[in-house]
Amino acid sequence: MTIPLKCILLVEDSPRDTELTLDALAQHNLANEVVAVRDGAEALDFLQRRGSFATRPAGNPAVVLLDLKMPKAVKLVGAFWAVVNEPPPGCIRPLRRTLPL
């Protein structure tokens, strides 16, 4: 039985930074699909399976790469925090680490 790979969600408002990130990920030959969205509203639509993401498979991404200098990023961080702190029943609580910026 093979376990399907979870996607990587890239939240970036700069097309140039999106391109650089996708190139860097491609150089490491990741098999995960990368879903790139332009703002926090699109990211929340993705996570909550709304709008253009309503038909995507259930489940959260393996990793969320978030541009913290993006407008309204603070609200988005709060929404992600709520998702991390309220895992569905029966799920293992995710590991959280602080990364230096």
VENGI-V650933 format. One record per residue. N is the residue number from 1. RES is the residue in one letter. PHI is phi as a letter, one per 30 degrees, with the letter a starting at -180 (NA if undefined). Layout:
((N:RES:PHI) (N:RES:PHI))
This chain:
((1:M:NA) (2:T:c) (3:I:c) (4:P:d) (5:L:d) (6:K:d) (7:C:d) (8:I:c) (9:L:c) (10:L:c) (11:V:c) (12:E:b) (13:D:c) (14:S:c) (15:P:e) (16:R:d) (17:D:d) (18:T:d) (19:E:d) (20:L:d) (21:T:d) (22:L:d) (23:D:d) (24:A:d) (25:L:d) (26:A:d) (27:Q:d) (28:H:c) (29:N:h) (30:L:d) (31:A:d) (32:N:d) (33:E:d) (34:V:c) (35:V:c) (36:A:c) (37:V:b) (38:R:c) (39:D:a) (40:G:d) (41:A:d) (42:E:d) (43:A:d) (44:L:d) (45:D:e) (46:F:d) (47:L:d) (48:Q:c) (49:R:h) (50:R:c) (51:G:h) (52:S:d) (53:F:c) (54:A:d) (55:T:c) (56:R:d) (57:P:d) (58:A:d) (59:G:j) (60:N:c) (61:P:d) (62:A:d) (63:V:b) (64:V:c) (65:L:c) (66:L:c) (67:D:d) (68:L:d) (69:K:c) (70:M:d) (71:P:e) (72:K:i) (73:A:d) (74:V:d) (75:K:d) (76:L:d) (77:V:d) (78:G:d) (79:A:d) (80:F:d) (81:W:e) (82:A:d) (83:V:d) (84:V:d) (85:N:d) (86:E:b) (87:P:d) (88:P:e) (89:P:e) (90:G:i) (91:C:c) (92:I:d) (93:R:d) (94:P:d) (95:L:d) (96:R:c) (97:R:b) (98:T:c) (99:L:c) (100:P:d) (101:L:c))
